[in-house]
Amino acid sequence: MVILKIIKSGDSLVTPWPDEALAHLQAKEGDTLHAIETPYGILVTKEDPGFAKTMAAAEEAFRRYANAYRELAKR
């Protein structure tokens, strides 16, 4: 378990992340993290939840129109 402490930095509140937590997320300085509310609390992830939803819709379209995409790829 990782414990994060909120501290004041200038006019902002920040949470320094331990190296082990950042390594687990494969995150580094400058990366964007997404905080997603779940029934169990907050999930912090590097993955953009909107991107996953968009890709799922695209995969469904590719499956539905696979024959049309195959034909278009031939041209």
Secondary structure as GFF3:
##gff-version 3
##sequence-region A 1 75
A	DSSP	beta_strand	7	9	.	.	.	ID=ss1
A	DSSP	beta_strand	12	14	.	.	.	ID=ss2
A	DSSP	alpha_helix	19	25	.	.	.	ID=ss3
A	DSSP	beta_strand	34	38	.	.	.	ID=ss4
A	DSSP	beta_strand	41	45	.	.	.	ID=ss5
A	DSSP	alpha_helix	49	64	.	.	.	ID=ss6
A	DSSP	alpha_helix	66	74	.	.	.	ID=ss7
###
